[in-house]
């Protein structure tokens, strides 16, 4: 296994910035739509301590050592019955988290593009700074796509349920929630595709990498 110090540094920044922003986005969207549960529990904040999940945080750090980090923060409490708009609002609240990761990736790409351009022009910029910014963009895009996988308990499942009619939700939600964790392990970690690739690895390669390279303005990954 190759050690990637730059992705480790980016993962620490993810823990301090991206995870709090992701969960605060859920909390803020829920609050604006009528549910103050997250605010009541002190989660309507960017304080990284209150959003930290030990298992998800350690997984992010450990996986970042390979150059590709994935993990999670403490889920934001939301009471769907308090939301104005029913299932549509639940989908909006769920989507707010992954959307915030895309925004952070785009914001991180701005200084990355400027510094890469300066580096190409001969300015002496430490290469580790460029790599940290690139991995920050990469991990945020990975978090966005990972959270949009339509498998409970990920945000994508709630987005999916908000687009289904009540009968379909009644038929599919209990089963997906019962076996969601097993499905998630299967999607994220079981190498069933040709070349020993996972389903999420394939998704990230086909969708995530092009997004990252587009944001950075150059093909650094893939």
Secondary structure, 3 states (H helix, E strand, C coil): CCCCHHHHHHHHHHHHHHHHHHHHHHHHHHHHCCCCHHHHCCCCCCCHHHHCCHHHHHHHHHHHCCCCCCCCCCCCCCCHHHCCCCHHHHHHHHHHHHHHHHHHHHHHHHHHHHHHHHHHCCCCCCHHHHHHHHHHHHHHHHHHHHHCCCCCCCHHHHHHHHHCCHHHHHHHHHHHHHHHHHHHHHHHHCCCECCCECHHHHHHHHHHHHHHHHHHCCCCCC
